[in-house]
Amino acid sequence: MDLNKKYTPQTWPDHPETATLEGKNKFVGFWLLLAAETVTFASLFATYLALKDKGPSGMEFTASGLFELPLVFAMTMILLTSSLTSVYAMYHMKNHNFKAMQAWLGITVLLGLVFLGLEIYEFNHYVHLGFGYTNSAFSSAFYTLVGTHGAHVLFGLSWFIALMLRNAKRGLNMYNAPKFYLAALYWHFIDVVWVFIFTVVYLMGVIG
Amino acid sequence: MAHDVHTPTRSHTEYEYLRRQRSKEMRSQLTSFAIMIFLTLIAFTTVSAGFSPYLIVPIILLLAAIQVVLQLYHFMHLSNKGHGTVAFFMFSGMFVAFITVLTFVTIVWW
C-alpha cells in the first residue's frame, strides 16, 4: 500500500473520490452527515418560523422593519458564485490538475471570507441598532439560525484552507482526492442552506 | 489495503474522450449556475415589486426548491451513478425536515 503513489492525468481514475475503499466509506458517511445536518437546520428553521416577530409586548424590532435586501442580495450572489468556483476546482481535480484546483479553491475561500465579513458586518449593525441576541424570542431564533449557518461557513473555510496548506507539496493522490471532494460537497451544502435562509428569513421577512 | 487501486493506463483516444466528457459536464454546470442566478434575481425582484404576500410566498418557495434541486443534482452530482444510497439518506433527512417545519408552523401558537 502506498498512499503517495504518483499519478498522471492518464492513470488518474475516472472517479478518484470513490476509487478506494476508504474513499467509498467517506463518501457514504459524509452524505449521512449532510442528511443529519438537514434535520439540524430544519429544527432551527422551524424554531425561527414559530418565533418570528414574537417577543415581549412593545418590542421594537420585527423582520419587516429590520432586514435590508441589498446586502442580502450581495451575500447571496457571492455564496452562489463560490459554489460554482468549487465546482471548477473539482473539475480540475478530476483532470488531475493540482495547481488549477488549488487556484479555484483559493478563489472559493476568498469569496467565502467576503461572505463571512458581510455577515459579521450585518450582525454588528443590528446589535448597534439595539437588536441583540437577548432582545426577544425573535432575535434569539434569528441569530441562532443565521449564526449556525455562519459557523458552518467558517468551518468550511477552515477545512479548505487546512487541506490546501497540508497538501500543498504533496500534489493530488488517492489519499487526498476524497478529502477535497468532500470539502467541496460540504461547501455546496452550505449554499443549499443559504438558499432557504435568504428565501425564508430575508425575503419572507421583508414582505411581513 | 484501503488505498489500493488498480488503474490500467488508458489509450490516448480513451483519455481524450474522458477529457471531452468532463468539459462537456462542466459546460452543463455553467448552465445550471446561470439558471440559479436567474432564479435568485426573479425571487428578489418579485419581492421588491411589492405584490401580495399570498402570491409572493409560494413563488419564492418554489424558486428556492428548484435552485436546491439544481445544487443537489448537478453541483453535488446526486444524479450520477452510485448515488442511490446517499440519495435515500438525503430524502429521509428532507422528510424529517419537512415534518419538523410543518409541525412548528401549524401547532405552535402564542
Interface residues (C-beta under 8 A of the other chain):
Chain A: M1 D2 L3 P9 Q10 T11 W12 P13 D14 T18 A19 T20 L21 E22 F27 V28 W31 L32 L34 A35 A36 E37 T38 V39 F41 A42 S43 F45 A46 T47 L49 A50 K54 L69 F73 T76 M77 L80 S83 L84 V87 Y88 Y91 K94 N95 M174 Y175 L185 H188 F189 D191 V192 V195 F196 F198 T199 V200 L203 M204 V206 I207 G208
Chain B: M1 A2 H3 D4 V5 T7 T9 R10 Y15 L18 R19 R22 S23 E25 M26 Q29 L30 F33 M36 I37 T40 A43 F44 V47 S48 P53 I56 V57 I60 L61 L63 A64 Q67 V68 Q71 L72 F75 M76 G82 T85 V86 F89 M90 S92 G93 M94 V96 A97 F98 T100 V101 T103 F104 V105 V108 W110
